[in-house]
Amino acid sequence: MSWDSALQNAQSQNKTLLVVFGADWCPDCQALRLLMKTQRIQDLLQEKSILLSVDVGEFDKNLDLDSQLGNPTKQGIPALVIVDPKQPWRILVSTKGGEFSNARNMEEGQVYEFLKKYL
């Protein structure tokens, strides 16, 4: 899904846009992806947000979107940005400090509580 179509979906459904920057080679990104597939998190995501997964490759892909959203990947990936769909470049929260860069050591409850708080 592209930025434009994700944003349009979020606007039409009155949901936040959750942008997750990551890469296939990244073990923490893989761990977060698995955590986000749990039923409780899936239910929350479906109710509150539209998810846009963004592949950064070897930090050589989609850098324009990363830059436009304030360089959340600077301290590592995965990085999450929650955007207000009514004001597309208004960031509600960003994990600029690498908060999820240790996702392989996180539990489902930690991810759920973060998302519940900010979505």
Order of alpha helices (4+ residues) and beta strands (2+ residues): alpha-beta-alpha-alpha-beta-alpha-beta-beta-alpha
